[in-house]
């Protein structure tokens, strides 16, 4: 007597709309502090490459059921924060919370902002930079939409964010910059670490 094979769940291919819905749910998870921007970036990459609904479901299975739908969030009053680096260096790295509106003032100083492990208080963040004879570097993980506005006399901007890094429905970062003779770098990786890693690999060593 032959055995009856157990029924299998048919594979259902994922649609673009379903991928975008997952991205919205992941974005909300960042806002709620459940995911960092770096974790969001990794999962968005997997969502964009997912071929089936089962693969998409695995990206939100550790989130509360209410957070998996990417439903519109209730608007809250925007939070604000101010920081400055005058003849000094300001570094933000590791886990930290980025307010809805943050202003940075640099005068003959250096500011380095690493957003890879940051959490957001809303889906859209605004950073205002007053950059006077200073250098400001912002590291933004892929999947975050970045726009840069403004400038200043003899100022320069180096925005190295590939188009493929943007995820529809993902968090938005608006950067407004002003001030003379300042330099702004916006990129998805820490180039100093990458150059060090390349050097160590060339010598047969491994970066820690």
N, C-alpha and C positions, 0 to 999 in steps of 0.2 A: 504494500500500500504506500503510495507516494505521499510525501509530506507537502502541505500547502505552504508556499513561500509567503513570508510576512509582507503585508502591503507596504509599499514605499511611498514617501511623500514626493510628489512630482516637483521637479526643479522649475522655479519660476524666475524668469529673467527680470532684472531690475530695470526700472525706467529712469530717465533723467529727473523726472519730478520726484521720484522716491529717493534718489540720491540727494537732491536738494533738501528734502524734508529731513533727512538724517543730518545734513550739515547744519540746518537750523537748530536741531535738537542738541548737537554738539556745541554750537555757539552759545545756547542758553546754559549749557553745563559749565562753560567757562565763566559766564556772568555769575552763576550761582557758586562759583568757587570749587566745583567738583573736578574740573580739568584745568591744567595750565595751558597757555597758548601753544607750548611745544607739543603737549599731548593732543591738543586740538589739531595741530598741523599734521601729526602722524596719522590720526584717524581720518582726517579729511582726504589725505592721500590714498588711504585704503578705500574710502567711500567712492572716490572718483574712479578707482580701478575695479570696484566690485562688479561682478557680472550677474549675481543672483540676489534675491531678497534675503536668503539665508546668510550670505556674507554681510549684507547691510545690517541685519538684525544683530549680528555678533558685535558690532561696533557700539551699540547702545545697551547691551544686555546688563551691564553693571551700573546703569543709571536707573533712577526711580521710574516707574511706569508713567507718571505724570510728566516726566522730562523727556520722553521719547517722541513726543508728537511735534515738537517745534512750534507750539501754539504761540500766538502773540502774547507778549508779556505786558503786565500792567505798568504804565509809565511811573517813574519815581523821580523825585527832585534830583537834578544832577549834583554830584559832589565835586568839590574843587580842591586843589592843592597847589602850593607854590614852593619852588626851590631855587637856590641860586649858587653859583660858583664864581666868586670874585677873587681873582689871583689864586685860585685853588682848583682842586679836582673833585668832581662829584661822580660817584659810581653807584648804580643800582643794578644788582645782579642777584640771581637766586629767586626764591619765592617772595613776591611782593605784590601789593594791590595797586592798580593804576586807576586813579580817579577819573570820573567822566570828563573833567576839564582840568588839565594840569599845565602850569606855566613854569618854564625854566629860564633863568636869566644867567648868562655866562659873560663875564667881562675879563678878558685876558685869562681865561680859565679853560678847563676841559670837562665835558660832561659825557659820560658813557652810560647808556640805558640799554640793558639786555632784557627784552620782553619775553624771552622763551619760557620762563617759568612764572611769568606774571599772571595774575587773574584780573578780570575786568569787572567793573560795576555796571556795565551796560553794553549793548551790542555796537555802540558807536562811541569812540573815544577821540577827544580833541587835545592835542599837545601844542601849546604856544611857546615858541622859542625866541628869546631875545639874545642874539648871538653877536657879540661885539669883540672883534679880534680874538675869537675863541674857536675851538673845535668841538663839535657835538656829534656823537655817533649813536645811532639807534639800531639795534639788532631786532628785526621783526621776523618771526617764523613764517614759513610759507602757509598760505591759506588765509592770511589776513590781507584785506584790501587796503592799500596805502595811497593817499593823495598828499601832495606837498604844494603849498601855496606861499607866495610872498618871496622875499629876498632882500638884498641890501646892496649898497654901493661896494663894489669890488668884493662881493661875497660869492661863494661857490657852493654848488649842491651836487652831490654824487648819489643818485638814487639807483640802486642796483637790485630791483625787485622784478624777477621774471614774470611775464604775463601768466605763465602756467601756475604761479604761486597763488593766484587769486581764486577763491572758492565762492561761487554764487551763494548768497545768503550768509556768508561768514562775517566775522567782526570787521568793522571799518575803523581805520586809524587816519584821522585828519591832522596833518602837521602844518602849522602856520609859523613861518619864520621871518624874522626881521633883524636888521642891524648891519653895520658896515664891517667888511673885512673878516667875516666869519666863514667857517667851512662846516657843512652839514653832510654827514654820511648816513645813508639808510640802506641796509642790506640784510639778507636773511641768515648770514653766518658771521661768526667771529673770525675775521680774516687773520688776525694775529695768531689764533690757535691753529688755523689751517696751515699757515706758513710754517709754524713751529713743528706741526705734525709732519709736513712734507720734508722738512730738514732732518728730523729724527729718523724718518723712514729711509731717507737717502743715506744715512750713516749706519743703518742696520739696527737702530734703537726703536723703541716704541714709546709714544707719548702716554703718560699716565692719565 
